[in-house]
Amino acid sequence: MNPVSLIRQFIKGLLKENEPYQIGLAVAFGMVIGIIPKDNLTAQLILIISLCFKTNIPMLLVSIFLFSSLSFITDPLTDKIGYFILTLDSLKPLFTKLYNTPVLPWTGFNNTVLMGGFITGIILFWPVYRCGKRFGNFYKNKLATKISNSKFVKVIKASWLFEWYFK
C-alpha cells in the first residue's frame, strides 16, 4: 500500500465506523494491548480478538500507541502484580502444566510484566470501555464533523491526484 492509500483508509475509519461502542471497545482493547509487552503471542491474540468485535481500527491503533507510550509508568506496578500471581503456591502446578504444553510458552504468560498487565487489563477493561464509550459519544456528535470539515481532509479529498488514484 502506498502512503496516500494508508492516509485515506485511516481517515475513512475515523469517519465511518464511529459508533460509541466501537470506539469504547477500541480504547479498551488498545489499553490491554498497550500495557503488556508486544513480543509474544498474547498481544497478537488480543489484537485478533479485538478485530473480531468490529472495533474502530484507527482508534485502536491510536489507543495502543498512547497506552504503550505510558507503559513505562505502569510497568513497575504490573511487574509486582505479575510476580504475586506467578509465585502463588496454589497456581504453581497449573503454570508448570501450561509451560510444558506445546504452544503456550510462546504466549509469555511466565513474564511478570505480561501477567500483571493482562490481569490489570482485565480488571480495567470495563471502566475503560465505559469511558471510551462516553468519548465515542462526544466524538460522534462533535469531533467527526470537525474532522470531516478540516482543511487537511478537504485538501486530500479535493486533490486531483486523490481523485485520479481512487477512481
C-alpha positions as CSV (number, residue, x, y, z in Angstrom):
1,M,0.0,0.0,0.0
2,N,1.2,3.5,-0.7
3,P,1.1,6.3,1.8
4,V,-1.9,8.1,0.3
5,S,-3.9,4.9,0.5
6,L,-3.0,4.4,4.1
7,I,-4.0,8.0,5.0
8,R,-7.2,7.5,3.1
9,Q,-8.0,4.3,4.9
10,F,-7.2,5.9,8.3
11,I,-9.5,8.9,7.6
12,K,-12.2,6.6,6.3
13,G,-12.0,4.6,9.5
14,L,-12.2,7.7,11.6
15,L,-15.3,8.9,9.8
16,K,-17.2,5.7,9.1
17,E,-17.2,3.1,12.0
18,N,-17.6,5.6,14.8
19,E,-20.4,4.1,16.8
20,P,-19.7,4.8,20.5
21,Y,-19.5,1.1,21.4
22,Q,-16.9,0.6,18.6
23,I,-14.8,3.4,19.9
24,G,-15.2,2.2,23.5
25,L,-14.1,-1.3,22.6
26,A,-11.1,0.1,20.6
27,V,-9.9,2.1,23.6
28,A,-10.4,-0.8,26.0
29,F,-8.6,-3.3,23.8
30,G,-5.9,-0.7,23.0
31,M,-5.4,-0.3,26.7
32,V,-4.9,-4.0,27.2
33,I,-2.5,-4.3,24.3
34,G,-0.7,-1.1,25.2
35,I,0.2,-2.1,28.8
36,I,1.5,-5.6,28.0
37,P,4.8,-6.4,26.2
38,K,4.2,-7.0,22.5
39,D,6.9,-9.5,21.7
40,N,4.7,-12.6,22.5
41,L,1.7,-14.4,21.2
42,T,-0.7,-12.9,23.8
43,A,-0.6,-9.4,22.3
44,Q,-1.3,-10.8,18.8
45,L,-4.2,-12.9,20.1
46,I,-5.7,-9.9,21.8
47,L,-5.3,-7.9,18.6
48,I,-7.1,-10.6,16.6
49,I,-9.9,-10.8,19.2
50,S,-10.3,-7.0,19.1
51,L,-10.6,-7.1,15.3
52,C,-13.4,-9.8,15.6
53,F,-15.5,-7.4,17.7
54,K,-15.6,-4.7,14.9
55,T,-13.7,-2.1,16.8
56,N,-12.8,1.2,15.2
57,I,-9.3,0.3,13.9
58,P,-7.9,3.9,13.8
59,M,-8.9,4.4,17.4
60,L,-7.5,1.0,18.3
61,L,-4.1,2.0,16.8
62,V,-4.1,5.4,18.5
63,S,-5.0,3.9,21.9
64,I,-2.4,1.2,21.5
65,F,0.2,3.9,20.8
66,L,-0.9,6.1,23.7
67,F,-1.1,3.3,26.2
68,S,2.2,1.9,25.0
69,S,3.9,5.3,25.5
70,L,2.6,5.3,29.1
71,S,3.5,1.7,29.8
72,F,6.8,2.7,31.4
73,I,4.7,4.2,34.2
74,T,2.6,1.1,34.7
75,D,5.4,-1.5,34.3
76,P,6.6,-1.4,37.9
77,L,3.0,-1.9,39.2
78,T,2.2,-4.7,36.6
79,D,5.6,-6.4,37.4
80,K,4.6,-6.6,41.1
81,I,1.1,-7.9,40.3
82,G,2.5,-10.5,37.9
83,Y,5.2,-11.6,40.3
84,F,2.5,-12.0,43.0
85,I,0.3,-14.1,40.7
86,L,3.1,-16.2,39.3
87,T,4.6,-17.1,42.7
88,L,1.3,-18.2,44.3
89,D,1.9,-21.7,45.6
90,S,-1.7,-22.8,44.7
91,L,-1.1,-21.9,41.0
92,K,2.4,-23.4,40.6
93,P,1.1,-26.8,39.3
94,L,-1.1,-25.0,36.7
95,F,1.8,-22.8,35.5
96,T,4.1,-25.8,35.3
97,K,1.5,-27.7,33.2
98,L,0.9,-24.7,30.9
99,Y,4.6,-24.2,30.4
100,N,5.0,-27.8,29.3
101,T,2.3,-27.7,26.7
102,P,3.5,-27.2,23.1
103,V,2.4,-23.6,22.1
104,L,1.5,-21.8,25.4
105,P,5.1,-20.8,26.4
106,W,5.0,-18.5,23.3
107,T,2.2,-16.5,25.0
108,G,4.8,-15.3,27.5
109,F,2.5,-16.0,30.5
110,N,5.5,-16.6,32.7
111,N,6.6,-12.9,32.2
112,T,5.8,-10.9,35.3
113,V,5.0,-7.7,33.4
114,L,2.8,-9.5,30.9
115,M,0.9,-11.4,33.5
116,G,0.4,-8.3,35.7
117,G,-0.5,-6.2,32.6
118,F,-3.0,-8.8,31.5
119,I,-4.6,-9.0,34.9
120,T,-4.7,-5.2,35.2
121,G,-6.2,-5.0,31.7
122,I,-8.9,-7.5,32.6
123,I,-9.7,-5.6,35.7
124,L,-9.7,-2.2,34.0
125,F,-11.4,-3.3,30.7
126,W,-15.0,-2.4,31.7
127,P,-14.2,1.0,33.2
128,V,-12.0,1.9,30.3
129,Y,-14.7,0.7,27.9
130,R,-17.3,2.9,29.6
131,C,-15.0,5.9,29.4
132,G,-14.2,5.1,25.8
133,K,-17.9,4.8,25.0
134,R,-18.5,8.3,26.5
135,F,-15.7,9.6,24.4
136,G,-17.3,7.9,21.5
137,N,-20.5,9.8,22.0
138,F,-18.5,13.0,22.1
139,Y,-16.5,12.0,19.1
140,K,-19.6,11.1,17.0
141,N,-21.5,14.2,17.9
142,K,-18.8,16.8,17.9
143,L,-15.4,15.7,16.5
144,A,-16.3,13.6,13.5
145,T,-17.9,16.6,11.7
146,K,-14.9,18.8,12.6
147,I,-12.5,16.1,11.2
148,S,-14.5,15.7,8.0
149,N,-14.7,19.5,7.6
150,S,-11.0,20.1,8.5
151,K,-8.7,21.6,5.9
152,F,-6.4,18.6,5.8
153,V,-9.3,16.2,4.9
154,K,-10.7,18.7,2.4
155,V,-7.3,19.1,0.7
156,I,-6.9,15.4,0.4
157,K,-10.4,14.9,-0.9
158,A,-10.1,17.8,-3.4
159,S,-6.7,17.0,-4.8
160,W,-6.7,15.8,-8.4
161,L,-4.1,13.1,-7.5
162,F,-6.5,11.7,-4.9
163,E,-9.4,11.7,-7.4
164,W,-7.3,10.2,-10.2
165,Y,-5.8,7.5,-8.0
166,F,-9.1,6.3,-6.4
167,K,-11.4,6.3,-9.4
